[in-house]
Amino acid sequence: MPTVDTFLPDIIQSTFFSGYTVFNTIVYTLILVAFILAIIRMFKKLEFDPLSIFYSIIPFIFLGSSTRALVDNGVYPKTVFLITPGLYILVGLVTILSFLFCIYLFTKKGIDYRYSLFFIGLILSLPNLVLFSNVNFTAIIYVILTW
């Protein structure tokens, strides 16, 4: 898988990957707004209440945040799809596709979409749980204690 250093030309790398700049924040906001509008339209079209999957998407939230933490700790390589915003776009798309698959199972087989969505997210998060043994837990405790 290509790394950020070898995948993108220098001009794009200096503009988009130079940290959190005003330009990056605007681009990330536009991406987020587009995703939110698409998700709202999807829920209206499917006639499902978004609050019904509130607890079901917690493993996907853990998946995104733990993957980012593992990248920052050097466990995963720093690739285009494992850094911001690529990681969150990827996890968002996986969550949406998983939700649509669970809705399909619900309509065809009667399997509760909330439980199946939760278990898909849990299964996808298992590798990150195993790899957390490589993380410095002392630093995590310091962060938690500062709250």
Buried (B, 14 or more C-beta within 10 A) or exposed (E): EEEBEEEBEEEEEEBBBEEEEEEBEEBBEEBBEEBEEEBEEBBEEEEBEEEEBEEBBBBBEBBBBBBBBBBEBEBBEEBBEBBBBEBBBBBBEBBBEBBBBBBEBBEEEEEEBBEBBBBBBBEBBEBBEEBBEEBEEEEEEEEEEEE
